C-alpha cells in the first residue's frame, strides 16, 4: 500500500510518499520511502510520481495538508513552467529573470530549481532529442538557462557552517548547469562551495583537494558515456586522498546505477542533498 506520511521538524511539516511492506519473518510491516515530497505547504500534485498521481486517496490526503490554495499553487507552478519553457526557447533572459523572481516571491529558490527549472530543461532535452526542437533553439535555451543560474548564484551569499564542498565533472563532461544549481543552493545552506567548471584534468582536481582541503567532493555526471571517465577520476583521487566522494547527476538517476569507489546518489531533490552531506561531513 502506498500513502503519504507527514513528519514534523520544528514547526514545519514535511511529506513523504511511502510504501508499506509486509515482513513475514518478523510478522510486522515496515515503511519504505518512495519519494520525499517536500514541505507540506509547497507540495503539489506534480510532485507525486506519475503512477500514483491520480490515486484519489493520496490526492485527498495531499489536499488535507494544504487545503486553502493547492489549486492556486498548482496553477502557478504549471504557468511558471509553461512561461519559462517559452522564454528560454525564445532566448529572452529578462523575461526568465522575471519568471524566477515572481515564482520565488510566492515559493522558494529550491522549489524553483526542482519543480520549474529542472523539468523545463528535461522537456527541452526531450523535444530536442525527438526532433521537435532544433539544435539551434536548444543551444539558445541552454545558454540563457546557464546565464539565469549564474545570475541567481551571484545574488546569493551564505552564512553558516562553512563546511567546504568541491564540485567537479569528469573530463569530457560539458554539462555544468546542474553543478551551478548545486553551488547556488548549497551556498544558501551555508556551505563554502568550490565549483570547478568543466575540462579540469584529474591531476588539477587532486592538487586542488590537497591545497584547499574540502570536506567532501561532489562529482556530477550527465552523459552515460562519461561514466567510465568518472570511475577513472574517482580511482585516481582515491590513490591520493580519502576525501568522501558523492557521485550524482542525470547519468546516475537510473534503476541500477554503476559502481564507483564512492557513494552514488540517485535522483534527489535539492532539499535532500544537505541532509546527505551533513550525515557525512557533520556526523554528530
Ligand atoms: C542543457 C543541455 C546541454 C547543454 C549543456 C550546457 C551546459 N553548460 O551545461 C549542451 C548544449 C552543451 C549539451 C550538450 C550535449 N548534450 Co545535453 N542536455 C542538456 C539538457 C537539455 C539540460 C541539462 C540541464 O542543465 N538540466 C538542469 C540541471 C539543473 O539538472 P541536472 O544536470 O540533472 O542537475 C541536477 C541533479 O541531477 C543534481 N545533480 C547534478 N549533479 C550532481 C552531483 C551530485 C553528487 C548530486 C548529489 C546531485 C547532482 O542536482 C542538480 C540540481 O537539481 C539535458 C536534458 C535533461 N534531461 O537533463 C540534455 C542531455 C543531458 N544532453 C544529452 C546529449 C546527448 C548531449 C550531447 C551528446 C549532444 C550532442 N550530440 O552534441 C552533448 C554532449 C556534451 C558533453 N560532452 O557533455 C542527453 C544525454 C543522454 C545520456 N543520458 O547520455 C540529454 C538527456 C538530452 C536527451 N534527452 O537526449 N547539452
Boltz pocket constraint, residues with backbone or C-beta under 6 A from the ligand:
constraints:
  - pocket:
      binder: B
      contacts: [[A, 113], [A, 114], [A, 117], [A, 118], [A, 121], [A, 122], [A, 123], [A, 124], [A, 125], [A, 126], [A, 129], [A, 138], [A, 139], [A, 142], [A, 146], [A, 172], [A, 173], [A, 174], [A, 175], [A, 176], [A, 177], [A, 178], [A, 179], [A, 181], [A, 182], [A, 217], [A, 218], [A, 219], [A, 220], [A, 221], [A, 222], [A, 223], [A, 224], [A, 225], [A, 246], [A, 247], [A, 248], [A, 249], [A, 250], [A, 251], [A, 265], [A, 266], [A, 268], [A, 270], [A, 273]]
      max_distance: 6.0
